[in-house]
Amino acid sequence: MPFSGIPTAVAATGEAVAEAPPSAAANDPAPEIVSIVVPGAGTFGGDIAMHTELYKPTGTGPFPVLIFEHGRASDALVRAKLNQPIPKGHVRYWLAKGFAIVAPVRVGYGQTGGPDRENSGASFDMHGRCTRRPDFEKLGKVTAQANLAAVSWVRAQPWADKARIVLEGRSVGGFTTVATAATNPPGVIGYINFSGGAGGMPERAPGHSCDPEQMQTVYGEFGKTTKIPGLWLYARNDQYWGSDAPQQWFDAFAAAGSPAQFIHTEDLPGHDGHLLLSYGGKMWSRPVDAFVKQLGF
């Protein structure tokens, strides 16, 4: 089963899956494929290159850049077949704003391959009980490492405006953007977190995740250091996290005064709210437009 295509939930280890849009247009932009090296991320501590999609507007630049981080399927075979790290409709959205888009396939996925560094350890039994304590702090470190490698690569490109980089991701990729923003990398002026988190499995535990209290603590730690403005977007009927946990996570993050805004949309009609990015454009486009304008675009 390909990782892109019609959104599919796979029950295995309790991580959130990223979904592709429901259809693709004939005029979808084609990516340039580049490699971004993540130092020390290989099985034996060697470097590993991330297979990365690059989209650029017409012209020579320098362009502001969006770095997009995909989610995580719980099934190893699905992760191995990841071949579309960003929905093509979302590419068109950002190209229309004049952004170049960089979408890496992180280590352990798709054509990048390598070890599965992002297994948080979350696990559920058949009754939906969380049976093993995950390690969300470690997950934040390894995902941020990959994202920071992308930031460094972008800042070295002649077509990129190295002082105007925006981070965005969904699900585990959304968590990744928050973990990365907490390091305040140079050139990054904002981040967008769609449905971010880890440890969910709606097939066995609909509406709640594994150890959401630990996730709240980890987000709270991120908030103590984050100086970059952010936008958090969740739908109330998100079946990975439920309706209450995302607000609690954000409140813990914002308690230290980090500049971020939380948008809790109404239920996403006809779909798991975790699919907000794919199916909820009418619900998120206005706040994202406003956030981009706030950043000076």
C-alpha positions as CSV (number, residue, x, y, z in Angstrom):
1,M,0.0,0.0,0.0
2,P,1.6,3.3,-1.0
3,F,2.1,6.0,1.6
4,S,0.6,8.6,-0.7
5,G,-2.9,8.2,-2.2
6,I,-6.2,7.9,-0.4
7,P,-5.7,8.5,3.3
8,T,-5.3,5.2,5.1
9,A,-4.9,4.5,8.8
10,V,-2.7,1.6,9.7
11,A,-2.7,0.0,13.1
12,A,0.7,-1.0,14.5
13,T,2.7,1.0,16.9
14,G,0.6,4.0,17.7
15,E,2.2,6.8,15.7
16,A,0.4,9.3,13.6
17,V,0.2,8.8,9.9
18,A,0.5,11.6,7.2
19,E,-2.0,11.5,4.5
20,A,-2.0,12.7,0.9
21,P,-4.7,14.8,-0.7
22,P,-7.7,12.9,-2.2
23,S,-6.8,13.7,-5.8
24,A,-4.1,15.2,-8.0
25,A,-4.5,17.6,-10.8
26,A,-3.0,17.0,-14.2
27,N,-0.9,20.2,-13.9
28,D,0.6,19.4,-10.6
29,P,4.1,20.9,-10.3
30,A,7.0,18.4,-10.7
31,P,9.7,18.5,-8.1
32,E,13.4,18.7,-8.5
33,I,15.0,16.0,-6.4
34,V,17.9,17.0,-4.2
35,S,19.8,15.4,-1.3
36,I,20.2,16.9,2.2
37,V,22.8,15.2,4.5
38,V,21.9,14.5,8.1
39,P,25.2,14.0,9.9
40,G,25.6,10.9,12.1
41,A,22.0,9.7,11.4
42,G,23.0,6.4,9.7
43,T,22.9,2.9,11.3
44,F,26.5,3.0,12.5
45,G,26.7,6.7,13.1
46,G,27.6,7.7,9.5
47,D,26.0,10.5,7.5
48,I,22.8,9.8,5.5
49,A,21.3,11.9,2.7
50,M,17.5,12.7,2.8
51,H,15.7,12.3,-0.5
52,T,14.1,15.7,-0.8
53,E,11.5,17.4,-3.1
54,L,12.3,20.9,-4.1
55,Y,9.8,23.2,-5.8
56,K,10.6,26.8,-6.9
57,P,8.6,29.6,-8.3
58,T,9.4,31.1,-11.7
59,G,12.4,33.3,-11.6
60,T,15.9,33.4,-10.0
61,G,15.0,34.4,-6.5
62,P,16.0,34.8,-3.8
63,F,12.7,33.2,-2.6
64,P,11.4,32.8,0.8
65,V,11.4,29.1,1.7
66,L,8.9,26.8,3.3
67,I,10.4,23.6,4.8
68,F,7.6,20.9,5.1
69,E,7.8,17.9,7.4
70,H,5.7,14.8,6.7
71,G,4.0,12.6,9.3
72,R,4.6,9.0,10.3
73,A,2.8,5.8,9.4
74,S,2.7,3.2,12.1
75,D,3.3,0.4,9.6
76,A,7.0,-0.2,8.5
77,L,6.0,-1.2,5.0
78,V,4.0,2.0,4.5
79,R,6.9,4.1,5.8
80,A,9.3,2.3,3.4
81,K,7.0,3.3,0.5
82,L,6.6,7.0,1.3
83,N,7.0,8.7,-2.0
84,Q,5.1,12.0,-1.6
85,P,6.2,14.0,1.5
86,I,3.9,17.0,0.7
87,P,0.5,17.1,-0.9
88,K,0.7,18.7,-4.4
89,G,-2.3,21.0,-3.6
90,H,-0.3,22.4,-0.7
91,V,2.7,22.9,-3.0
92,R,0.5,25.0,-5.2
93,Y,-0.8,27.0,-2.2
94,W,2.8,28.0,-1.3
95,L,4.0,28.5,-4.8
96,A,1.2,31.0,-5.3
97,K,2.6,33.0,-2.4
98,G,6.0,33.1,-4.0
99,F,7.7,30.5,-1.8
100,A,10.1,27.8,-2.7
101,I,9.2,24.5,-1.0
102,V,11.6,22.0,0.5
103,A,10.1,18.7,1.5
104,P,12.5,16.1,2.9
105,V,11.8,12.4,3.3
106,R,13.3,12.0,6.8
107,V,15.6,9.1,7.8
108,G,13.8,5.8,8.1
109,Y,11.3,6.6,5.3
110,G,10.9,6.0,1.6
111,Q,13.9,6.5,-0.7
112,T,16.0,8.0,2.1
113,G,16.0,4.7,4.0
114,G,18.2,4.2,7.0
115,P,17.3,3.3,10.6
116,D,13.9,3.9,12.2
117,R,15.1,6.8,14.5
118,E,11.5,8.1,15.1
119,N,9.9,5.1,16.9
120,S,8.8,6.8,20.1
121,G,8.0,3.4,21.7
122,A,4.2,4.1,22.0
123,S,2.2,0.9,22.0
124,F,-1.4,-0.1,22.6
125,D,-3.0,-3.4,23.5
126,M,-6.2,-4.7,21.8
127,H,-8.3,-2.8,24.3
128,G,-6.8,0.6,23.6
129,R,-4.6,0.7,26.7
130,C,-1.2,2.3,26.4
131,T,1.2,-0.5,27.4
132,R,4.6,1.1,27.0
133,R,6.0,4.5,28.0
134,P,7.1,6.4,24.9
135,D,10.1,8.7,24.7
136,F,8.8,12.0,23.2
137,E,11.9,13.9,24.3
138,K,14.1,11.7,22.1
139,L,11.7,11.9,19.2
140,G,11.9,15.7,19.4
141,K,15.7,15.6,19.3
142,V,16.0,13.3,16.3
143,T,13.3,15.0,14.2
144,A,14.7,18.4,15.0
145,Q,18.1,17.2,13.9
146,A,16.8,16.3,10.5
147,N,14.8,19.5,10.1
148,L,17.9,21.6,11.2
149,A,19.9,19.9,8.5
150,A,17.3,21.1,6.0
151,V,17.5,24.6,7.4
152,S,21.3,24.7,7.0
153,W,21.0,23.4,3.5
154,V,18.5,26.0,2.5
155,R,20.6,28.8,3.9
156,A,23.5,27.8,1.6
157,Q,21.4,27.9,-1.6
158,P,21.8,31.0,-3.9
159,W,18.1,31.0,-4.8
160,A,17.0,31.0,-1.2
161,D,16.3,34.0,1.0
162,K,18.3,32.7,4.0
163,A,16.6,35.2,6.3
164,R,13.0,34.3,5.5
165,I,12.4,30.6,6.2
166,V,9.1,29.2,7.5
167,L,8.7,25.7,9.0
168,E,5.6,23.6,8.5
169,G,4.6,20.1,9.3
170,R,1.7,17.8,10.2
171,S,1.2,15.1,12.7
172,V,4.7,13.9,13.8
173,G,5.9,16.5,11.3
174,G,4.0,19.2,13.1
175,F,5.6,18.1,16.4
176,T,8.9,18.3,14.5
177,T,8.4,22.0,13.6
178,V,7.8,22.8,17.2
179,A,10.8,20.9,18.4
180,T,12.9,22.7,15.8
181,A,11.5,26.1,16.5
182,A,12.5,25.6,20.2
183,T,16.2,25.8,19.0
184,N,15.5,29.2,17.3
185,P,17.5,28.4,14.2
186,P,18.9,31.3,12.2
187,G,16.8,32.4,9.3
188,V,13.6,30.8,10.6
189,I,10.9,33.5,11.1
190,G,7.8,31.4,11.8
191,Y,6.4,27.9,12.0
192,I,3.1,26.2,11.4
193,N,2.0,23.1,13.3
194,F,-0.8,21.1,11.7
195,S,-2.2,18.4,14.1
196,G,1.2,17.9,15.7
197,G,1.9,15.1,18.1
198,A,2.9,11.5,18.5
199,G,1.6,8.3,20.0
200,G,-1.9,8.1,18.6
201,M,-3.7,5.0,17.2
202,P,-7.4,5.7,16.5
203,E,-8.0,2.1,15.4
204,R,-7.5,0.9,19.0
205,A,-7.7,4.1,21.0
206,P,-9.9,6.6,19.2
207,G,-9.8,10.1,20.7
208,H,-6.8,9.6,23.0
209,S,-3.1,9.0,22.6
210,C,-0.4,7.2,24.5
211,D,0.8,9.2,27.5
212,P,-0.6,12.6,26.5
213,E,0.6,14.0,29.9
214,Q,4.2,13.4,28.8
215,M,3.6,15.1,25.5
216,Q,2.2,18.1,27.5
217,T,5.4,18.2,29.5
218,V,7.6,18.0,26.4
219,Y,5.7,20.8,24.6
220,G,6.0,22.8,27.8
221,E,9.8,22.5,27.7
222,F,9.8,23.6,24.1
223,G,7.8,26.6,25.0
224,K,10.5,27.8,27.5
225,T,13.0,28.4,24.7
226,T,11.0,29.2,21.6
227,K,11.2,32.8,20.5
228,I,9.8,32.3,17.0
229,P,6.1,33.0,16.3
230,G,4.0,30.0,15.5
231,L,0.5,28.9,14.5
232,W,-1.0,25.7,15.9
233,L,-4.0,24.2,14.0
234,Y,-6.1,21.2,15.2
235,A,-9.6,20.0,14.5
236,R,-11.8,19.1,17.4
237,N,-12.6,15.6,16.0
238,D,-8.9,14.6,15.7
239,Q,-9.1,10.9,16.4
240,Y,-5.4,10.6,17.2
241,W,-5.3,13.1,20.1
242,G,-9.0,13.8,21.0
243,S,-10.5,17.3,21.5
244,D,-8.9,18.2,24.8
245,A,-5.2,17.2,24.7
246,P,-4.1,19.6,21.9
247,Q,-5.4,22.6,23.9
248,Q,-3.6,21.4,27.0
249,W,-0.4,20.8,25.0
250,F,-0.6,24.4,23.7
251,D,-1.4,25.9,27.1
252,A,1.7,24.2,28.5
253,F,3.8,25.4,25.6
254,A,2.5,29.0,25.8
255,A,2.8,29.3,29.6
256,A,6.4,30.6,29.3
257,G,5.3,33.4,27.0
258,S,6.3,31.9,23.6
259,P,4.6,33.8,20.8
260,A,2.2,31.4,19.2
261,Q,-1.5,31.2,18.3
262,F,-3.8,28.2,18.7
263,I,-6.6,27.6,16.3
264,H,-9.1,24.8,17.3
265,T,-11.4,24.4,14.3
266,E,-14.8,22.8,14.5
267,D,-15.1,19.1,13.5
268,L,-13.8,18.3,10.1
269,P,-16.9,17.1,8.2
270,G,-16.8,13.6,6.9
271,H,-13.2,12.9,8.0
272,D,-11.0,12.2,11.0
273,G,-10.0,15.7,12.1
274,H,-6.4,14.6,11.9
275,L,-6.8,15.1,8.2
276,L,-7.3,18.8,8.6
277,L,-4.5,19.8,6.2
278,S,-5.8,17.5,3.4
279,Y,-9.5,18.2,3.7
280,G,-10.0,21.3,5.7
281,G,-8.6,24.0,3.5
282,K,-11.7,26.3,4.0
283,M,-11.1,26.0,7.7
284,W,-7.3,26.7,7.9
285,S,-6.6,28.9,4.8
286,R,-7.7,32.2,6.5
287,P,-5.6,31.8,9.7
288,V,-2.6,30.6,7.7
289,D,-3.0,33.6,5.3
290,A,-3.2,35.9,8.3
291,F,-0.2,34.3,9.9
292,V,1.9,34.7,6.7
293,K,0.9,38.3,6.4
294,Q,1.9,38.8,10.1
295,L,5.3,37.5,9.1
296,G,5.6,40.2,6.5
297,F,4.6,38.5,3.3
